[in-house]
Amino acid sequence: MVHSLVLLLALLIGMVAGLRAFTAPAAVAWAAALHWLNFDDTWASWLGQVITVALLTLLAAVELISDLLARIPDRTTTTLYATRLATGAFAGAALGTAWGYPWSGLGAGLLGAALATTVSHSVRCRLVAHRREFVVAAVEGLVAIGAGLGIAALTAVL
């Protein structure tokens, strides 16, 4: 039961990375800093450090703002797609590590990032045809932040 819930959370955090690459690792870092995730004596123990949380939060904020203000390349370009896959896999692996399932978490996070990157690209292209891109980007950013925070909060009750 716990393994299935952890895989679901890892898949969902990967999906957050598919929307906004750095929001997923920032959410996991915040969960670690707030002691919602226990990374003691694991490879991920550095995630809850103040400097790590600050850096990942800054990267997430820069990404959110740049998506609103600048015309950035399509998320399906090789570099941006790979970044989303990497951060989704990383966040999923970290989340899985808290319960002893790092490799399953990595796979679930990777899958979630791939799915969300592809689907959200398609949805965003359709919505932008009917709405201002700024509005679509803002809503997408809010969804990513809300989902990331929600998933992080759920780890506190597992």
C-alpha positions as CSV (number, residue, x, y, z in Angstrom):
1,M,0.0,0.0,0.0
2,V,2.7,2.5,1.0
3,H,4.8,1.6,-2.1
4,S,1.8,2.4,-4.3
5,L,1.2,5.7,-2.6
6,V,4.9,6.6,-2.9
7,L,4.8,5.7,-6.6
8,L,1.7,7.8,-7.1
9,L,3.3,10.8,-5.4
10,A,6.5,10.3,-7.4
11,L,4.5,10.2,-10.6
12,L,2.6,13.4,-9.6
13,I,5.8,15.3,-8.7
14,G,7.2,14.2,-12.0
15,M,4.2,15.7,-13.6
16,V,4.8,19.0,-11.8
17,A,8.3,18.9,-13.4
18,G,6.6,18.5,-16.8
19,L,4.8,21.8,-16.2
20,R,7.7,23.7,-14.5
21,A,11.0,22.0,-14.3
22,F,12.4,23.5,-11.1
23,T,9.1,23.6,-9.2
24,A,9.2,19.9,-8.5
25,P,12.7,19.7,-6.9
26,A,11.9,23.0,-5.0
27,A,8.8,21.4,-3.5
28,V,10.7,18.3,-2.4
29,A,13.4,20.5,-0.9
30,W,10.8,22.4,1.0
31,A,9.2,19.2,2.3
32,A,12.6,18.1,3.5
33,A,13.3,21.4,5.2
34,L,10.0,21.3,6.9
35,H,10.8,17.7,8.1
36,W,7.9,16.3,6.1
37,L,10.3,14.0,4.4
38,N,13.1,12.2,6.3
39,F,16.3,12.0,4.3
40,D,18.6,11.3,7.2
41,D,21.5,9.0,6.3
42,T,20.5,9.0,2.6
43,W,22.0,10.4,-0.6
44,A,19.3,13.1,-0.5
45,S,20.1,14.4,3.0
46,W,21.4,17.7,1.5
47,L,18.0,18.6,0.1
48,G,16.7,20.0,3.3
49,Q,19.6,22.4,3.8
50,V,18.8,26.1,3.7
51,I,21.1,26.8,0.8
52,T,19.6,24.0,-1.3
53,V,16.1,25.2,-0.6
54,A,17.0,28.8,-1.4
55,L,18.7,27.9,-4.6
56,L,16.0,25.6,-5.9
57,T,13.3,28.2,-4.9
58,L,15.2,30.9,-6.8
59,L,15.5,28.7,-9.9
60,A,11.8,27.9,-9.7
61,A,10.9,31.6,-9.4
62,V,13.2,32.6,-12.3
63,E,11.6,29.9,-14.4
64,L,8.1,31.0,-13.5
65,I,8.8,34.6,-14.2
66,S,10.7,34.0,-17.5
67,D,7.8,31.9,-18.8
68,L,5.5,34.9,-18.1
69,L,7.8,37.6,-19.5
70,A,9.9,36.2,-22.3
71,R,9.3,34.1,-25.3
72,I,11.2,31.0,-24.3
73,P,11.7,28.0,-26.6
74,D,9.1,25.3,-26.8
75,R,9.3,22.8,-23.9
76,T,9.6,19.9,-26.3
77,T,13.0,21.1,-27.6
78,T,15.7,18.7,-26.7
79,T,17.3,20.7,-23.9
80,L,14.1,21.8,-22.2
81,Y,12.5,18.3,-22.5
82,A,15.6,16.7,-21.1
83,T,15.7,19.2,-18.2
84,R,12.1,18.3,-17.3
85,L,12.8,14.6,-17.5
86,A,15.9,15.0,-15.3
87,T,14.2,17.2,-12.7
88,G,11.1,14.9,-12.7
89,A,13.3,11.8,-12.2
90,F,15.4,13.5,-9.5
91,A,12.3,14.7,-7.6
92,G,10.7,11.3,-7.9
93,A,13.8,9.5,-6.8
94,A,14.2,11.9,-3.8
95,L,10.6,11.4,-2.8
96,G,10.9,7.6,-3.1
97,T,14.1,7.6,-1.1
98,A,12.2,8.9,2.0
99,W,10.4,5.5,2.0
100,G,13.2,3.3,0.7
101,Y,12.1,3.2,-3.0
102,P,14.6,5.5,-4.8
103,W,14.6,3.6,-8.1
104,S,10.9,3.1,-8.4
105,G,10.5,6.8,-7.5
106,L,13.0,7.7,-10.2
107,G,11.0,5.7,-12.8
108,A,7.7,7.1,-11.7
109,G,9.0,10.7,-11.7
110,L,10.5,10.2,-15.1
111,L,7.3,8.9,-16.5
112,G,5.3,11.7,-14.9
113,A,7.6,14.3,-16.4
114,A,7.4,12.8,-19.9
115,L,3.6,12.5,-19.8
116,A,3.0,16.0,-18.4
117,T,5.6,17.7,-20.7
118,T,3.9,16.1,-23.8
119,V,0.3,16.7,-22.7
120,S,0.8,20.2,-21.3
121,H,2.6,21.2,-24.5
122,S,-0.4,20.1,-26.6
123,V,-2.9,21.7,-24.2
124,R,-0.9,25.0,-24.0
125,C,-0.7,25.2,-27.8
126,R,-4.4,24.8,-28.1
127,L,-5.2,27.3,-25.4
128,V,-2.8,30.0,-26.6
129,A,-4.7,29.9,-29.9
130,H,-7.7,31.2,-28.0
131,R,-6.3,33.1,-25.1
132,R,-3.4,35.4,-24.4
133,E,-0.2,33.4,-23.7
134,F,0.5,35.4,-20.5
135,V,-2.8,34.2,-19.0
136,V,-2.2,30.6,-20.0
137,A,1.4,30.7,-18.7
138,A,0.2,32.2,-15.4
139,V,-2.5,29.6,-14.9
140,E,-0.1,26.8,-15.7
141,G,2.4,28.2,-13.2
142,L,-0.2,28.4,-10.5
143,V,-1.2,24.8,-11.2
144,A,2.4,23.7,-10.9
145,I,3.0,25.6,-7.7
146,G,-0.3,24.4,-6.1
147,A,0.3,20.8,-7.2
148,G,3.9,20.9,-5.9
149,L,2.9,22.3,-2.5
150,G,0.0,19.8,-2.3
151,I,2.2,16.8,-3.0
152,A,4.8,18.1,-0.5
153,A,2.1,18.5,2.1
154,L,0.8,15.0,1.4
155,T,4.2,13.6,2.2
156,A,3.7,14.9,5.8
157,V,0.8,12.6,6.4
158,L,2.2,9.4,4.9
